[in-house]
Amino acid sequence: MLELKEPKSKFIKVRCPKCKNEQIIFGKSSSTIKCLVCGKVLAEPVGGKAKIKSRILEVLE
């Protein structure tokens, strides 16, 4: 029987510290993620995961 593995990557709902916009980002992003409203950097790539520079509201599965 074939066993499926759970994905280790998740989507994360964050809030921009500057304009309070809520945005969903990928937890293992390979590029810099900016706020869609004001342009502030919300996350930067570090190795395999993204370094989150904003408040995490929820981890989506």
N, C-alpha and C positions, 0 to 999 in steps of 0.2 A: 504494500500500500504506500502511495506517495504522500509524503508529509509536507505541507506548505509552511514556510517560515514567515513569521511576522516581520513586516518592514520595520527597520530601526529609525527611519526618517519620519518626521512628523511636520505638520503645518502648525504655526504658532500665531495666535492673535495678539498683536501688540498695540500700544498706544504711544503716539508721538509725544515726547516731552515738551515740544515747542508749541504745537497747535492743537494737541489732544485728538488728532485724527486717529481712528482705529483702522488697522490694516492687517491682513493675513499674509504672512511670509513663510517661506520654506526654511526649516531648521538647518538644512545642510546646503545652503546656498553657496554657489561658487563665484558670485559677484556681489558687489556692494549694493545694498538695498536702501533706497531713499524714500522718504515720505512722499506720497503722491500729491499732497497739498502744498507743503512748504519746502520740500527738498532736503530736509535734515536727514543725515545718515542714521538709519535705524539698526542696521546690522552690517558687519564686515566679514568676509571669509577668512577663516583661520584653520588651516589644515583641512580636516573633513567637515567640521561643523562651522556654523556662523556664530560670531561673537555678537550677541544681542546688546544694543546700546539704548534700549528703550524698555518701558514697563511691559512685562508679559501678563496678559489678561487671562489667556486660556491656551491650553495645548489641545489641539484637535487630533482625533485619531481616525 
